[in-house]
Amino acid sequence: MIQALLFKEWIKTRRVVTLIGIIFVALIIYTLINTGQQFRIGGAVQIWSTVILKDMPILPGFAQWIPLLAGLLLGISQFVPEMHDKRLKLTLHLPMLETKIMSVLLFFGIGILLFIFLLSYLILSFSFSFYYPLEIIKAMIWSNLPYLLAGIFGYLFAAWISLEPVWRQRIGYTLASIGFLSFLFIRSVSGAYVPFMPYLVVLIILCFFFPFYSMYRFKDGAQ
């Protein structure tokens, strides 16, 4: 039954997952072309000095928004169709516990996002190793980790909002989500978010259960 449920989710989201994959491939290609051009024009010493002394990010500025965009796209494509004609009722009537069904749906999306995020940053880290020392690459990973977590938060918030049956509640959830996500995009020096990482992981675990609340409200016929 779990395999059938996962297959249903894949059929529903495969186009969006493909689009997300294309976006990350384009990001990688653009980043590597831009990095190569910077080193040809400025030279390794100049680029390294700028990165280290001026804390210049080695990824393009728009890259910070890509994981969040991916999470929102996947969450919307996965859960908005469930609310169309109240299809979620059919899903919840499968011969499985409702909590297990919702967990499978959420782990499906989180698993896809983590796979794309990890693969993309492994490719970038390996490619950057030809240009930068290991210390700079590690700093890049830590600096961008909040943006990757924002993608997971965005996915969970999209599920939470999409499954909510009352529009007034949806608006409130949306405003709260925007307020929280904005915290992850505050410009700061490299490594400033490192002490907060354990707390962010705990918050992700808590936010994992937000869609369950919306699901139960839908099941109870909230108006």
C-alpha positions as CSV (number, residue, x, y, z in Angstrom):
1,M,0.0,0.0,0.0
2,I,2.8,2.4,0.8
3,Q,4.4,1.7,-2.6
4,A,1.1,2.4,-4.3
5,L,0.8,5.7,-2.4
6,L,4.3,6.7,-3.3
7,F,3.6,5.9,-6.9
8,K,0.5,8.1,-6.9
9,E,2.5,11.0,-5.4
10,W,5.2,10.5,-8.1
11,I,2.6,10.6,-10.9
12,K,1.1,13.7,-9.4
13,T,4.4,15.6,-8.9
14,R,6.7,14.2,-11.5
15,R,6.5,17.3,-13.8
16,V,7.2,19.7,-11.0
17,V,10.1,17.5,-9.7
18,T,11.5,17.5,-13.2
19,L,11.2,21.3,-13.3
20,I,13.0,21.6,-10.0
21,G,15.7,19.4,-11.2
22,I,16.2,21.5,-14.4
23,I,16.3,24.7,-12.2
24,F,19.1,23.2,-10.1
25,V,21.0,22.0,-13.1
26,A,20.8,25.5,-14.6
27,L,22.0,26.9,-11.3
28,I,25.0,24.6,-11.2
29,I,25.9,25.4,-14.9
30,Y,25.5,29.1,-14.4
31,T,27.6,29.1,-11.2
32,L,30.4,27.1,-12.7
33,I,30.6,29.3,-15.8
34,N,30.5,32.5,-13.7
35,T,33.2,31.1,-11.3
36,G,35.4,30.2,-14.2
37,Q,35.0,33.6,-15.7
38,Q,35.8,35.4,-12.4
39,F,39.0,33.4,-12.1
40,R,40.1,34.1,-15.6
41,I,39.5,37.8,-15.2
42,G,40.6,38.4,-11.6
43,G,43.0,35.6,-10.9
44,A,42.9,33.2,-8.0
45,V,44.7,35.4,-5.5
46,Q,42.3,38.3,-6.0
47,I,39.2,36.2,-5.8
48,W,40.4,34.3,-2.7
49,S,41.3,37.6,-1.0
50,T,37.8,39.0,-1.8
51,V,36.1,35.9,-0.5
52,I,38.1,35.7,2.7
53,L,38.5,39.4,3.6
54,K,35.2,40.8,2.3
55,D,33.1,37.7,3.0
56,M,32.0,37.6,-0.6
57,P,29.7,34.6,-1.3
58,I,30.9,32.2,-3.9
59,L,27.4,31.4,-5.1
60,P,25.3,33.9,-7.0
61,G,22.9,36.0,-4.9
62,F,19.7,34.5,-6.3
63,A,20.9,31.0,-5.4
64,Q,19.6,31.5,-1.8
65,W,16.0,31.6,-3.1
66,I,16.1,28.4,-5.2
67,P,15.7,25.9,-2.4
68,L,12.7,27.8,-1.0
69,L,11.2,28.0,-4.5
70,A,11.7,24.3,-4.9
71,G,10.0,23.5,-1.5
72,L,7.0,25.7,-2.3
73,L,6.5,24.4,-5.8
74,L,6.6,20.8,-4.6
75,G,4.3,21.4,-1.6
76,I,1.7,23.2,-3.7
77,S,1.8,20.6,-6.5
78,Q,1.5,17.8,-4.1
79,F,-1.3,19.0,-1.8
80,V,-3.4,21.6,-3.7
81,P,-4.8,18.8,-5.9
82,E,-5.8,16.9,-2.8
83,M,-8.1,19.7,-1.9
84,H,-9.7,19.9,-5.3
85,D,-13.1,18.2,-5.1
86,K,-12.0,17.1,-1.6
87,R,-9.8,14.2,-3.0
88,L,-8.1,14.1,0.3
89,K,-11.1,12.2,1.7
90,L,-10.4,9.4,-0.7
91,T,-6.7,9.3,0.2
92,L,-7.6,9.2,3.9
93,H,-9.9,6.3,3.3
94,L,-7.1,4.0,2.2
95,P,-6.6,1.0,4.5
96,M,-3.9,2.7,6.5
97,L,-3.8,4.9,9.6
98,E,-4.4,8.5,8.7
99,T,-1.2,9.6,10.5
100,K,0.7,7.0,8.5
101,I,-0.8,8.2,5.2
102,M,0.2,11.8,6.0
103,S,3.6,10.8,7.1
104,V,4.2,8.9,3.8
105,L,3.1,12.0,1.8
106,L,5.4,14.3,3.7
107,F,8.4,12.0,3.7
108,F,8.0,11.6,0.0
109,G,8.3,15.3,-0.6
110,I,11.1,15.8,2.0
111,G,13.0,12.9,0.6
112,I,12.9,14.3,-2.9
113,L,14.0,17.8,-1.8
114,L,16.9,16.4,0.3
115,F,18.0,14.2,-2.6
116,I,18.1,17.2,-5.0
117,F,19.7,19.5,-2.4
118,L,22.4,17.1,-1.4
119,L,23.2,16.0,-5.0
120,S,23.4,19.6,-6.2
121,Y,25.7,20.7,-3.3
122,L,27.9,17.6,-3.7
123,I,28.4,18.5,-7.4
124,L,29.1,22.2,-6.5
125,S,31.5,21.3,-3.7
126,F,33.4,18.9,-6.0
127,S,33.5,21.5,-8.8
128,F,34.6,24.3,-6.4
129,S,37.5,22.1,-5.2
130,F,39.3,23.0,-8.5
131,Y,39.0,26.7,-7.6
132,Y,38.9,27.1,-3.8
133,P,40.6,25.6,-0.8
134,L,38.5,23.2,1.4
135,E,38.0,25.9,4.1
136,I,36.2,28.2,1.7
137,I,34.0,25.4,0.5
138,K,33.1,24.4,4.0
139,A,32.2,28.0,4.8
140,M,30.0,28.1,1.7
141,I,28.1,25.0,2.8
142,W,27.5,26.3,6.3
143,S,26.5,29.7,5.0
144,N,23.9,28.2,2.6
145,L,22.5,25.6,5.0
146,P,19.8,28.0,6.3
147,Y,18.6,28.4,2.7
148,L,18.4,24.6,2.3
149,L,16.5,24.4,5.5
150,A,14.2,27.2,4.2
151,G,13.3,24.8,1.4
152,I,12.2,22.1,3.8
153,F,10.3,24.7,5.9
154,G,8.7,26.1,2.8
155,Y,7.5,22.6,1.8
156,L,6.0,21.9,5.2
157,F,4.3,25.3,5.3
158,A,2.9,24.9,1.8
159,A,1.4,21.5,2.9
160,W,0.1,23.1,6.1
161,I,-1.6,26.0,4.3
162,S,-2.8,23.9,1.3
163,L,-4.6,21.4,3.5
164,E,-6.3,24.0,5.7
165,P,-10.0,24.1,4.7
166,V,-10.8,27.6,6.0
167,W,-9.5,30.6,4.0
168,R,-9.2,32.9,7.0
169,Q,-6.9,30.4,8.6
170,R,-4.9,30.0,5.4
171,I,-4.2,33.7,5.4
172,G,-3.0,33.6,9.0
173,Y,-0.8,30.6,8.4
174,T,0.7,32.4,5.3
175,L,1.6,35.5,7.2
176,A,3.1,33.5,10.0
177,S,5.1,31.4,7.5
178,I,6.4,34.5,5.7
179,G,7.5,36.0,9.1
180,F,9.4,32.9,10.1
181,L,11.0,32.3,6.7
182,S,12.2,35.9,6.6
183,F,14.4,35.2,9.6
184,L,16.4,32.6,7.6
185,F,17.2,35.2,4.9
186,I,18.7,37.9,7.2
187,R,22.1,38.9,5.7
188,S,24.9,38.0,8.1
189,V,28.5,37.0,8.2
190,S,29.5,33.5,7.2
191,G,28.7,31.0,10.0
192,A,26.4,33.3,11.9
193,Y,23.6,30.7,11.8
194,V,25.8,27.8,12.9
195,P,24.9,28.0,16.6
196,F,21.2,28.0,15.7
197,M,21.3,24.9,13.5
198,P,20.2,22.4,16.3
199,Y,17.2,24.7,17.1
200,L,16.3,24.9,13.4
201,V,16.3,21.1,13.2
202,V,14.0,20.9,16.2
203,L,11.7,23.4,14.6
204,I,11.6,21.4,11.4
205,I,10.5,18.4,13.4
206,L,7.8,20.5,15.1
207,C,6.6,21.9,11.7
208,F,6.4,18.4,10.3
209,F,3.2,18.0,12.4
210,F,1.6,21.2,11.2
211,P,0.0,19.6,8.2
212,F,-1.5,16.9,10.5
213,Y,-3.5,19.7,12.2
214,S,-4.9,20.9,8.9
215,M,-5.7,17.4,7.9
216,Y,-7.7,16.8,11.1
217,R,-9.5,20.1,10.6
218,F,-10.4,19.0,7.1
219,K,-11.6,15.6,8.2
220,D,-13.7,17.2,11.0
221,G,-15.4,19.5,8.4
222,A,-14.1,22.8,9.6
223,Q,-15.8,25.7,7.8
